Amino acid sequence: MTATLHETIAPRFGVGDRVTVRLAWPPGHIRTPVYCRGHTGIIERLCGSFPNPEELAFGRPGLPEQPLYRVRFRSLDLWPDYAEGHDDVVEIEIYQHWLQPASSVEQGQHHQDVRA
Amino acid sequence: MNLPVADEAVKDSGYYRRLQAAVEELLILKGIVGREEIDREVAIMEARSYRRGAAVVARAWVDPAYRARLLADGAGAVRELGIEIGALHLIVVENTAQLHNVIVCTLCSCYPRALLGMPPDWYKNIEYRSRVVREPRAVLAEFGLALADDVAVRVHDSTADMRYLVLPQRPEGTQGWSEEQLLEIVSRDALVGVAVPVAVPAAPPSPASPAPGLAA
């Protein structure tokens, strides 16, 4: 079912869920840093729902609003040659449409480049 | 069409300054914004200071209940102190003996301006933005902050709608200090996480003088 403009999309993930960032390279105003795409982390918190900045940047309303999460990544997972602390992490704000459940990705899709 | 140029200094100070002046003049000529509106907004921006953030930290250090509210609802707790922050979505992250937090916006230069004022140039610099996620301890060491090996680093990439404030640890040797004295040792850099406060005794402020930078 397609959400109407005024609906807010329901959050799909909860705190502690393992999620993988889409490995995709769409053009436009993308707020998902390249360095975390394709990587797996855990949901640290749900920040609320906000208009999609990828739409706002082109003068559109950005609706329906997208749930926004903070996702925690181990620095060693982001960069296998990370040379500082083993317990160091990076936390990144990522919109729901960029996230997939980690389990589905781990069943064979990892490192598959799904160019959008 | 002859566009008025703001002044010769702006005209001669580089491409982006000229671009900014041209856009400003166009917006005014087209009646989209007024000169007074721009001047008023600039004045508001320049009046904000990191001392607002320092006041929040000082309160959290002396009032455990306030600290708890600040960590649970950053914007709500800041507004409790009468600090006007508009629609800011604020997350406060707390340093502990085992954890150090540092803030960056790798994509651009998102910064809690309503609370800390204008960002320093280094925060907007591509070197800080690219390196602090990849080698935070090396970058912090260049700021003069050496972290112990048993302290984990948590880098917060401010990529979307939230803004961040670091709640540093209250330094040793500040027992019995007043909130006003504590405010004086909280630097802008400590609020971003590239420094930590140290107990440097300052001359106690006169009770009659309000803390500067707190008024909107």
Interface residues (C-beta under 8 A of the other chain):
Chain A: R31 T32 P33 Y35 C47 G48 F50 P53 L68 R70 S75 L78 W79 Y82 A83 E84 G85 D87 D88 V89 V90 E91 I92 E93 I94 Y95
Chain B: H89 I91 T106 L107 V133 R134 E135 P136 R137 A138 D149 V151 A152 V153 R154 V155 H156 D157 S158 T159 A160 D161 M162
